Amino acid sequence: MTVETPYQERYRKLKDSAAAGEEALSRQAVIQVGMATCGIAAGAVPVKEAFVRFIEEKNIDARVMEVGCMGHCYAEPLAIISKPGFPALCYGYLDEDLVERLVEDYLLNDDPCYEFALVALEPNDVFPTLSDFPRGVHEKKIVLEHCGFIDPGEIDHYISRGGYSALAEALSGTPATVLEQVKESHLRGRGGAGFPAGLKWEAAVQAGGGTKYVICNADEGDPGAFMDRSILESCPHQVIEGMLLCAYAIGAEKGYLYIRAEYPLAVKRVRLALEQAREKGLLGSSILGSSFNCDLEVFRGSGAFVCGESSALVRSMEGKMGIPATRPPRLAQSGFRGRPTVLNNVKTFAYIPPIINRGVDWFRSIGTEKNPGTAVFSLVGKVAHTGLVEVPMGTTLRELIYDVGEGVANDKAFKAAQIGGPSGGCLPEAAIDIPIDFDSLQEAGAIMGSGGLVVLDEDDCMVAIARYFLEFTQQESCGKCTFCRLGTKHMLDLLTAITEGRGEPEDLEVLERLAWEVKEGSLCNLGATAPNPILTTLRYFRDEYEAHINEKRCPALMCSELIVYYIEPSKCSKLCSVCVGSCPTEAIYTRDDGLKAIDQDKCTKCDNCLKTCPPDYNAVIKLSPPGLLAEKEGGKGA
Amino acid sequence: MVEGEEELIRTSVSEVLGEQEAVRESLIPILLRVQEKLSYLPPLAMELIAGALQIPAVDVFGLATFYNQFRLHPPGKYQLQVCMGTACYMVGGKIALDCFERRLGINEGETTPDREFSLERVACVGCCTLAPVVVVNEEVEGRVTPTRVDGILIAFGKKIQPSTGVGEKKGDDGS
């Protein structure tokens, strides 16, 4: 056995005391309620209160704990109940009634109510565990390992599971060892572009002595992606430890977590975590008794997508507008306040402690050769099981959507996977057998990006999707480069015209040419990737564009200017007038024969009547192009 | 400006300036703190901040308009934020936004003249499973249909007149 260094000894004491505290509590039943922003939105607060109330009423020896996101968002609110003598079970779709029943039947008596359990968290003889489901087979959690199982407001939970041991080990060696390990691990930055983290750090080391900075980019502005938020809300210490390791490796004494102001809960939890780390001597001056000093603080970003670009982010920290600068110099040479700065994504930092703990070989054994490790995705849209998932690099998109996400929701047909947000692209059915890694996705025209994956089904119009993203990038363009500023606006105008039925056949050519010009003529990646949604939809779904332009028809029946609502008289019933009440503009009236019809002049196409029409009738339909209406109405002889 | 508002702005700004170092780097934190106190950034506040930091007022205004987080209009008593994340947009977020605009007679980013309601669009709030989502006074409301839009407004005492739908279609949404 190797001799323990003073830092490791000091850490062991911290860990022992944390573990002792945990041990004392493990004899009682524990209820862990998922309380990240998404859980709270789904109603986790009343669920937690109900647990507390019923437990108090019945005088049960149990403890209710707030944890972060477990990733199974489709079943929120979620809770894990661990009762001594039973396997830990996860329950979903909770409400107060179900909570009352669980407290009564399970906590008070010994019936675990298996009919409501989703999954068991440890192997047992009675209930399937995660690895018995396709999702569990594919999933491999490194970054999300502790998310949903520990209280983010309790540093001891993290420490008792081995948290901060990587820091203790690193302090016992030299900064060069840490750098070497990160370099050897071939870890690629998870911010989107996949630049090797080790090389970035090395550049900062080579930039010489003096003041240096570490910045964690948590300015997750990509609509449809929320993993960085979830990580910071569920396990902030792992990110903090990763940042400290980076600071140690490059010789920085000050770091910042740049978190969007839109994530108030993440800001709150990170600030609390920093405070607790400081109290334990894991942050601040002479960390774990060593000569290493480093302090971290939160900088609240104020909502600008372009600030995800590193030089723009740094400028915004300096109190200026977030406008990207030309590179070189790279941030590693001249960044925040003109000093060498390492800026990495939340996930990148979260990988560092496990790499130091379990070694480079372990890390490189996961994923593919050029893309070691895992990929974290927020799987949303028309997929049955939405959630936060982490799979090894190299898993195919098909596996991710059909096995992990359990396919498209509501028996609809799959149309496309939108990956990488506004900078990414839409991949059709034919292209989803590609493995997920930085290079393969780029080849297919999409990008890994921050990891938002939105599944689109037959009801989604690809032109409207392209327009949606262009509207976003156009608004978020900082205005520095002419091509991005004017080009995105012009492309948006063209797309708007197409979705409104004013498109001309030559528009497609103009769009394509503009797209390439904007790509070439933009300094930063916002502009250089903004045309991706257009280029991929044009490449894979050109027929939809053509239908909009040539036939003034929206094949997905989504573009409101190209559709009309119509009530099929043969399906409508005299006995029902649900749609009449549902219409916010009184456009639906009862005809002389008792059936309902729509006054097209009043209709605002809000979709309400279609949603409320009982499934027995399904009489409300959408028609595209609107010209079909005359045919239909002519047919009935009115 | 309402009575006493100028006084409130002056005291709030000087309080915030007391907490922060008067350097350019503090500008965003200062603006965020002032907005937390006043719930928006009135022109007077921006001028006072510019004076304290000895920078041109246009720099402060530039920053306040560059970042989405800053509000230049006073928010309403009831704040409605319609999520425009990808998942919400695809299943009717735009429809919900249109309904609010129609009912309130304002565009997104504006406040009703009686300062009762303000309407904004937000990028993803991360509740994609409940799409389309509307954040009503910081509380997330999921699966919002046009009927629910009316329900939300009625609950806050808004009288709903059945509109004709004619001639109400707004043009450019100001983007």
Chai-1 contact restraints between the chains, C-beta under 6 A:
chainA,res_idxA,chainB,res_idxB,connection_type,confidence,min_distance_angstrom,max_distance_angstrom,comment,restraint_id
A,T37,B,G126,contact,1.0,0.0,6.0,A-B,restraint_1
A,C38,B,G126,contact,1.0,0.0,6.0,A-B,restraint_2
A,C38,B,C127,contact,1.0,0.0,6.0,A-B,restraint_3
A,A41,B,C127,contact,1.0,0.0,6.0,A-B,restraint_4
A,A41,B,V140,contact,1.0,0.0,6.0,A-B,restraint_5
A,C73,B,T129,contact,1.0,0.0,6.0,A-B,restraint_6
A,Y74,B,T129,contact,1.0,0.0,6.0,A-B,restraint_7
A,P223,B,G85,contact,1.0,0.0,6.0,A-B,restraint_8
A,P223,B,T86,contact,1.0,0.0,6.0,A-B,restraint_9
A,P223,B,A123,contact,1.0,0.0,6.0,A-B,restraint_10
A,P223,B,C124,contact,1.0,0.0,6.0,A-B,restraint_11
A,G224,B,G85,contact,1.0,0.0,6.0,A-B,restraint_12
A,G224,B,T86,contact,1.0,0.0,6.0,A-B,restraint_13
A,G224,B,C124,contact,1.0,0.0,6.0,A-B,restraint_14
A,F226,B,G126,contact,1.0,0.0,6.0,A-B,restraint_15
A,R229,B,G126,contact,1.0,0.0,6.0,A-B,restraint_16
A,A261,B,Q69,contact,1.0,0.0,6.0,A-B,restraint_17
A,R300,B,L32,contact,1.0,0.0,6.0,A-B,restraint_18
A,S302,B,I28,contact,1.0,0.0,6.0,A-B,restraint_19
A,S302,B,Y67,contact,1.0,0.0,6.0,A-B,restraint_20
A,S302,B,Q69,contact,1.0,0.0,6.0,A-B,restraint_21
A,G303,B,Y67,contact,1.0,0.0,6.0,A-B,restraint_22
A,G303,B,N68,contact,1.0,0.0,6.0,A-B,restraint_23
A,G303,B,Q69,contact,1.0,0.0,6.0,A-B,restraint_24
A,A304,B,Y67,contact,1.0,0.0,6.0,A-B,restraint_25
A,E318,B,E25,contact,1.0,0.0,6.0,A-B,restraint_26
A,G319,B,R24,contact,1.0,0.0,6.0,A-B,restraint_27
A,G319,B,E25,contact,1.0,0.0,6.0,A-B,restraint_28
A,G319,B,L27,contact,1.0,0.0,6.0,A-B,restraint_29
A,G319,B,I28,contact,1.0,0.0,6.0,A-B,restraint_30
A,M321,B,G62,contact,1.0,0.0,6.0,A-B,restraint_31
A,M321,B,F66,contact,1.0,0.0,6.0,A-B,restraint_32
A,V380,B,A87,contact,1.0,0.0,6.0,A-B,restraint_33
A,V380,B,C128,contact,1.0,0.0,6.0,A-B,restraint_34
A,G381,B,A87,contact,1.0,0.0,6.0,A-B,restraint_35
A,T386,B,T129,contact,1.0,0.0,6.0,A-B,restraint_36
A,V454,B,T86,contact,1.0,0.0,6.0,A-B,restraint_37
A,D460,B,M90,contact,1.0,0.0,6.0,A-B,restraint_38
A,Y468,B,Y89,contact,1.0,0.0,6.0,A-B,restraint_39
A,Q475,B,S175,contact,1.0,0.0,6.0,A-B,restraint_40
A,S582,B,T147,contact,1.0,0.0,6.0,A-B,restraint_41
A,P584,B,P146,contact,1.0,0.0,6.0,A-B,restraint_42
A,T585,B,S163,contact,1.0,0.0,6.0,A-B,restraint_43
A,T585,B,G165,contact,1.0,0.0,6.0,A-B,restraint_44
A,E586,B,P162,contact,1.0,0.0,6.0,A-B,restraint_45
A,D601,B,V166,contact,1.0,0.0,6.0,A-B,restraint_46
A,K602,B,T164,contact,1.0,0.0,6.0,A-B,restraint_47
A,K602,B,G165,contact,1.0,0.0,6.0,A-B,restraint_48
A,T604,B,G165,contact,1.0,0.0,6.0,A-B,restraint_49
A,C606,B,I95,contact,1.0,0.0,6.0,A-B,restraint_50
A,C606,B,P146,contact,1.0,0.0,6.0,A-B,restraint_51
A,D607,B,I95,contact,1.0,0.0,6.0,A-B,restraint_52
A,N608,B,P146,contact,1.0,0.0,6.0,A-B,restraint_53
A,N608,B,T147,contact,1.0,0.0,6.0,A-B,restraint_54
